[in-house]
Amino acid sequence: MKHLLEWTGVILAILYSLLVSFNIGFEFIAFNLLFLSALLIGIWAYKKNHKGILFLQFFYAIAGIIGMYRWFG
């Protein structure tokens, strides 16, 4: 289960970065992927006691929320 959290989060983060960099109008979906990725990797980091990664995911989750808000705000 821990590998599933880690690698699903990684794949979602990669998809997020590609969608944003292509600038094809899917930014809102991309920010949702960033938020979900941060949650999954954050859970993985918590379970594995990776405090630095957990701290980083907190800010990625906030960036995802801000991105979604700003896209429609």
FENDAQUI-V154476 format. One record per backbone hydrogen bond with DSSP energy under -1.0 kcal/mol. CO is the residue of the C=O (numbers start at 0). NH is the residue of the N-H. Records with the same first field share a line. If there is no record, write none. Layout:
CO = NH, NH
//
This chain:
0 = 4
1 = 5
2 = 6
3 = 7
4 = 8
5 = 9
6 = 10
7 = 11
8 = 12
9 = 13
10 = 14
11 = 15
12 = 16
13 = 17
14 = 18
15 = 19
16 = 20
17 = 21
25 = 29
26 = 30
27 = 31
28 = 32
29 = 33
30 = 34
31 = 35
32 = 36
33 = 37
34 = 38
35 = 39
36 = 40
37 = 41
38 = 42
39 = 43
40 = 44
41 = 45
42 = 46
43 = 47
44 = 49
48 = 50
49 = 53
50 = 54
51 = 55
52 = 56
53 = 57
54 = 58
55 = 59
56 = 60
57 = 61
58 = 62
59 = 63
60 = 64
61 = 65
62 = 66
63 = 67
64 = 68
65 = 69
66 = 70
67 = 71
68 = 72
//
